């Protein structure tokens, strides 16, 4: 084998295979997330949420507890904790760009775009009220929508605090100016405290 062939073989084995999938796992504010690598049109089925199907009537299945459980209905649940399930990296958002398409009869869940998603955008969907109350509310939701809301509230609180402080300073200045004016008035009108009389020789 020639040296040029050897170099080509080495380069091919070192370079990662390119994926046709329109997403990748990457760093997010909350740890890991799933990000678009290509434009994804509204209505497109992005990825399937999959894993072993658990039956709540089987005690061993009912005792399984992790944050990747996706309930299909009262009986069936998908355990999405398997590493091949890349959909488990999709984070919650209160204003999502995707949604879960749950099909209990087929025992399948697909994540579908509800808005056009641009390359680099994080893919997210609403986890639902029960999950939000159990896992997100106690620590505070970290989705972009909630972060912006908190930022706005902090800015409004700072602005209100600055207004109150400025009002208090103006009030103090007015009170100080009034006191000075009263003292001047008394001195001009010869109002002195105590007895005023002729000094004894």
C-alpha positions, 0 to 999 in steps of 0.5 A: 500500500502506497503512502498516499493510500495510507494517509487517505485511510487514516484520514477516513478513519479519524474523521467522524461520519456525517449525519443526515439527521437535522439535530445534534446533542450539545451544551445547553443552559440546563446541561445537555440539549438537542440542537437543530443542524439544518432548517426544520419546517413547521409540522416536520416530525423531528425524532422519536422518543423511544425506550422499553415499554413499561406496564404499570400492572407489573409491580417491577415496572411500576417501581422504576423511577427516573426523569425520562419516563414518558407516560402514554396513558394510565397503563403504558409508559416509555422508559426513555433513559436508554442512551440511544434515545437522543430525544431524552436530551430535548429540554422543556420550554414554556414557549416551545418550538416543538410538541410531543405527538403521543400515540398510545395505541401504537405505544409511540411518541414523536417530537414534531416542530410547531414552528420553523426551527433554524440551525443552531436553535435548541429544540424544546417542548412543553413537558406538561403540568405534572412534570413541571410541578414535580421537577421544574417548579421547585428549582425554577424553570430555566427555559428562555421564556422564564429567564426573560420574564425573570430578567424583566421582573428584576429590571422592573424591581431595580427601576422601582427601587431607584424611583423610591430612592430618588423620591426619598432623596428629593424629599430629604433635600426639600426638608433640608431646604425648608429647615435652612429657610426657617432658621434664616427667617428666625435670625432675620426677625431676631428671634433668639432663644433664652433671656435677652437683657443688659449684661451686668457690669 
